[in-house]
Amino acid sequence: MSLLILVDGYNLIHARDMLFDSGDLEQARNTLLDWCAGYKRAKGHSVTVVFDAYKSAGMDSRRDMHKGVSVHYSPYGKSADALLVEMAKKFGPKAVVVTNDRDVGQKAQAHNAAWVTSSLFADRLMEACLDGAAPQEEADPGPSALRDTRKKGPGRKPKKSRRKAVRMQNKL
């Protein structure tokens, strides 16, 4: 299953200053978009990066493509956070929102989208781009991989929402 990864661009840039030089924002944006394009090639997931432009009075909502990565700039008066929540509402369980903003993450989860922190996604981004990993198919477990199903004590199963979040993180 291919995921739609919605990235809060400036949030990710500032989360990893050592990876992206946040002093020169134009260079940092281009570097981030190049890394996201490499991630898209390696993993096969759709990636959309959203940047804040709500303080730019002369700028309307803009959409661009950069090496297969969709780039959105929020319109004047609307933050990237609001745009991310709208997109999470639209795509629901197919979406993974990448941000360190807890409020945005919780709103995305309310619309059945997964939420991943920027630092975790930056690690996955670097792993995918540096390893050059090809999209992975899920392996069929053989008969030796089946476990004993007899009950051995009280269940320690995490909540359903936590299990879903872990499954989505493992797909990244």
Secondary structure, 3 states (H helix, E strand, C coil): CCCEEEEEHHHHHHHCCCCCCCCCHHHHHHHHHHHHHHHHHHHCCEEEEEECCCCCCCCCCEEEEECCEEEEECCCCCCHHHHHHHHHHHHHHHEEEECCCHHHHHHHHHCCCEEECHHHHHHHHHHHHHHCCCCCCCCCCCHHHCCCCCCCCCCCCCCHHHHHHHHHHHHC
